[in-house]
Amino acid sequence: MNVHIVQHDILTAQPEANLQWILDELNQPASRDALLTVFPACTLCGYPLHAAAAYTDLQKRAQSALQELVQHSEHRAFLVGLPLQIQDKGLCNAVVFVQNNAIRGIVTKKYLAPDEQKYFVRGDGVQFIQFQNQQIAIGFYEDLKELAKSHAVQPDMVVCCGCNTFDYNKPYRIRYRMTKIVENLNASLVFVNRVGGEGPLLYAGGSMALNAAGGILSQFPYFEATSATVDLQVINAVDDPKPEAVELVHRALVTGLRDYFSKNGLSRAVLGLSGGVDSALVCTLAVDALGAENVHGILMPSQYSTDHSVTDAETLARNLGIQYDIVPIKPLFDTLRATMQPLFGSRAEDVTEENMQARLRGVIVMSYANKFGALALNTTNKSEAAMGYGTLYGDSCGAVSVIGDLYKTEVYELCNYINREGERIPQHTIDKAPSAELRPGQKDSDSLPDYALLDAILNLHIEEQLCADEIVAEGYDADLVAGVLRKVAANEWKRLQFAPLLKVSPMSFTIDRRWPVS
């Protein structure tokens, strides 16, 4: 059977806009010549809808778009997803099988994510449809676990309609799961997934088709909108090298940042450039996503800044071709200290004065963003966020946290990947010891363990969900582990006030992992 697979970006809560690109795709010769065209789940309204799913006006608009698609389905067959009111059941996350100007089948999602359960009712799961003398099992990605159970009907073909969010492990997990389904059922399979960014959530695509022998007939690219027709009867599989995780993360962050801006009707970004590796990486990703002409850097040295902080930041700006300004903060800092002195009295200077500097920098960046219609980019990494190593309303400010789901060691890995064909991020920036430069001679290592050690402990605690005793059993110092985990727990309140982050890990702060504040 020839199946036309459509891997596309989807606009959330905009069924009319999505209807247009769906119709355009259906009018393509490749789609017309195929027996079946398959779209990702949630095609007409996007995902996640959150509270928008509960409003009847969106449901009616989606239903109207579906009816228009039905009217354009003469001598055609396709699968399309939307929120659909099912009689005697309620609102379901559904995939509809449309053929010859009629709805021939409805598949409703059974295994709902926690957020979906607020708005959708539990559906019936995988459904079997007779089409072109074949039994086709159609289901959502989460529902395909049912196919591992015994069925009275043996499918000839499986269609998995996905809307699967990205993390750096998921493309490999999806491929493994699809391969296992084919092996167990001896049936051909089509997996279709969307691409693009939706706020903090990213979608990688990676749609694929497998023949009944388990050979991959087509592996769609990641983070690219595309469509292609696949003949599932072909025997010879394609040679398909797997991309590295760091490459996928780079594509994910660039795609997520680009869509975060474009889908909010914005194009300009601003960020503080410290000469450090975090701001250098964020700036480079922003240039890749938005273009150098739309990225502006602000250097804000203080009396504690080293000369190389400024020169490294200037070198980065020249390498990337962005415009930048230098705004020394010492005059502002001196004024603020003098203003606060009557309140502070004889108390000695401490972290308060360090935080003042970070907040002054935040004011400068946010003021530029307001004046020029730009979005401020946050440069906090996951290691810092985990430990609360940052200033609330200072370096934590911004409209989007670009690398908030990357540990510091992953930041270095991504920087080296970006520089693989030439130096874009200055090598000195990568090599030097990280420092907030808020007091004389300050280094991150004054307050934090070595990042390689810290990140290993954080990964075991956050991604692997191990408790202190289990981490110590892996060979780590008990006092060090206790101190790290104590800081992680104590700073949940701070993380809840950070900018939305672009999710690339399996366990992201505020999205996947929440902790009691008190």
Secondary structure as the mmCIF struct_conf table of DSSP 4:
data_model
#
loop_
_struct_conf.conf_type_id
_struct_conf.id
_struct_conf.beg_label_comp_id
_struct_conf.beg_label_asym_id
_struct_conf.beg_label_seq_id
_struct_conf.end_label_comp_id
_struct_conf.end_label_asym_id
_struct_conf.end_label_seq_id
STRN STRN1 ASN A 2 GLN A 7
STRN STRN2 ASP A 9 ASP A 9
TURN_TY1_P TURN_TY1_P1 THR A 12 ALA A 13
HELX_RH_AL_P HELX_RH_AL_P1 PRO A 15 LEU A 26
TURN_TY1_P TURN_TY1_P2 ASN A 27 ASN A 27
BEND BEND1 GLN A 28 GLN A 28
HELX_RH_AL_P HELX_RH_AL_P2 PRO A 29 ASP A 33
BEND BEND2 ALA A 34 LEU A 35
STRN STRN3 LEU A 36 VAL A 38
TURN_TY1_P TURN_TY1_P3 ALA A 41 CYS A 45
BEND BEND3 TYR A 47 TYR A 47
HELX_RH_3T_P HELX_RH_3T_P1 HIS A 50 ALA A 54
HELX_RH_AL_P HELX_RH_AL_P3 THR A 56 GLN A 71
TURN_TY1_P TURN_TY1_P4 HIS A 72 HIS A 72
TURN_TY1_P TURN_TY1_P5 GLU A 74 HIS A 75
STRN STRN4 ALA A 77 ILE A 86
TURN_TY1_P TURN_TY1_P6 GLN A 87 LYS A 89
STRN STRN5 GLY A 90 GLN A 99
TURN_TY1_P TURN_TY1_P7 ASN A 100 ASN A 101
STRN STRN6 ALA A 102 THR A 108
BEND BEND4 TYR A 111 TYR A 111
TURN_TY1_P TURN_TY1_P8 PRO A 114 ASP A 115
HELX_RH_3T_P HELX_RH_3T_P2 GLU A 116 LYS A 118
TURN_TY1_P TURN_TY1_P9 TYR A 119 TYR A 119
STRN STRN7 GLY A 125 GLY A 125
STRN STRN8 GLN A 127 PHE A 131
TURN_TY1_P TURN_TY1_P10 GLN A 132 ASN A 133
STRN STRN9 GLN A 134 PHE A 140
HELX_RH_3T_P HELX_RH_3T_P3 TYR A 141 ALA A 148
BEND BEND5 LYS A 149 LYS A 149
BEND BEND6 ALA A 152 VAL A 153
BEND BEND7 ASP A 156 ASP A 156
STRN STRN10 MET A 157 CYS A 161
HELX_LH_PP_P HELX_LH_PP_P1 ASN A 164 ASN A 164
STRN STRN11 THR A 165 THR A 165
HELX_LH_PP_P HELX_LH_PP_P2 PHE A 166 PHE A 166
TURN_TY1_P TURN_TY1_P11 TYR A 168 ASN A 169
HELX_RH_AL_P HELX_RH_AL_P4 LYS A 170 LEU A 185
TURN_TY1_P TURN_TY1_P12 ASN A 186 ASN A 186
STRN STRN12 SER A 188 VAL A 192
STRN STRN13 VAL A 195 GLU A 198
TURN_TY1_P TURN_TY1_P13 GLY A 199 PRO A 200
STRN STRN14 LEU A 201 ALA A 204
STRN STRN15 GLY A 205 GLY A 205
STRN STRN16 MET A 208 LEU A 210
TURN_TY1_P TURN_TY1_P14 ALA A 212 ALA A 213
BEND BEND8 GLY A 214 GLY A 214
STRN STRN17 ILE A 216 GLN A 219
HELX_LH_PP_P HELX_LH_PP_P3 PHE A 220 PRO A 221
STRN STRN18 TYR A 222 TYR A 222
TURN_TY1_P TURN_TY1_P15 PHE A 223 PHE A 223
STRN STRN19 THR A 226 ASP A 231
TURN_TY1_P TURN_TY1_P16 LEU A 232 GLN A 233
BEND BEND9 ASN A 236 ASN A 236
HELX_LH_PP_P HELX_LH_PP_P4 ALA A 237 ASP A 239
HELX_LH_PP_P HELX_LH_PP_P5 PRO A 241 GLU A 244
HELX_RH_AL_P HELX_RH_AL_P5 ALA A 245 SER A 262
TURN_TY1_P TURN_TY1_P17 LYS A 263 GLY A 265
STRN STRN20 ALA A 269 GLY A 272
BEND BEND10 GLY A 275 GLY A 276
HELX_RH_AL_P HELX_RH_AL_P6 VAL A 277 LEU A 290
HELX_RH_3T_P HELX_RH_3T_P4 ALA A 292 ASN A 294
STRN STRN21 VAL A 295 LEU A 299
TURN_TY1_P TURN_TY1_P18 GLN A 303 TYR A 304
HELX_RH_AL_P HELX_RH_AL_P7 ASP A 307 LEU A 320
TURN_TY1_P TURN_TY1_P19 GLY A 321 GLY A 321
STRN STRN22 GLN A 323 ILE A 326
HELX_RH_AL_P HELX_RH_AL_P8 LYS A 330 PHE A 344
TURN_TY1_P TURN_TY1_P20 GLY A 345 SER A 346
HELX_LH_PP_P HELX_LH_PP_P6 ARG A 347 GLU A 349
HELX_RH_AL_P HELX_RH_AL_P9 VAL A 351 PHE A 372
TURN_TY1_P TURN_TY1_P21 GLY A 373 GLY A 373
STRN STRN23 LEU A 375 ASN A 378
HELX_RH_AL_P HELX_RH_AL_P10 LYS A 382 MET A 387
TURN_TY1_P TURN_TY1_P22 GLY A 388 GLY A 388
BEND BEND11 GLY A 390 GLY A 390
TURN_TY1_P TURN_TY1_P23 LEU A 392 SER A 396
BEND BEND12 GLY A 398 ALA A 399
STRN STRN24 VAL A 400 SER A 401
BEND BEND13 VAL A 402 ILE A 403
TURN_TY1_P TURN_TY1_P24 GLY A 404 ASP A 405
BEND BEND14 LEU A 406 LEU A 406
HELX_RH_AL_P HELX_RH_AL_P11 LYS A 408 ILE A 418
HELX_RH_3T_P HELX_RH_3T_P5 ASN A 419 GLU A 421
BEND BEND15 GLY A 422 GLY A 422
BEND BEND16 ARG A 424 ILE A 425
HELX_RH_AL_P HELX_RH_AL_P12 GLN A 427 ASP A 431
BEND BEND17 LYS A 432 LYS A 432
HELX_LH_PP_P HELX_LH_PP_P7 ALA A 433 PRO A 434
BEND BEND18 LEU A 438 ARG A 439
TURN_TY1_P TURN_TY1_P25 PRO A 440 GLY A 441
HELX_RH_3T_P HELX_RH_3T_P6 ASP A 444 ASP A 446
TURN_TY1_P TURN_TY1_P26 SER A 447 SER A 447
BEND BEND19 LEU A 448 LEU A 448
HELX_RH_AL_P HELX_RH_AL_P13 TYR A 451 ILE A 462
TURN_TY1_P TURN_TY1_P27 GLU A 463 GLU A 463
BEND BEND20 GLU A 464 GLU A 464
HELX_RH_AL_P HELX_RH_AL_P14 ALA A 468 VAL A 472
TURN_TY1_P TURN_TY1_P28 ALA A 473 GLY A 475
HELX_RH_AL_P HELX_RH_AL_P15 ALA A 478 ALA A 490
TURN_TY1_P TURN_TY1_P29 ASN A 491 ASN A 491
HELX_RH_AL_P HELX_RH_AL_P16 GLU A 492 ARG A 495
TURN_TY1_P TURN_TY1_P30 LEU A 496 GLN A 497
BEND BEND21 PHE A 498 PHE A 498
HELX_LH_PP_P HELX_LH_PP_P8 ALA A 499 PRO A 500
STRN STRN25 LEU A 501 LEU A 501
HELX_LH_PP_P HELX_LH_PP_P9 LEU A 502 LYS A 503
BEND BEND22 SER A 505 MET A 507
STRN STRN26 PHE A 509 PHE A 509
TURN_TY1_P TURN_TY1_P31 THR A 510 ASP A 512
STRN STRN27 ARG A 513 ARG A 513
#
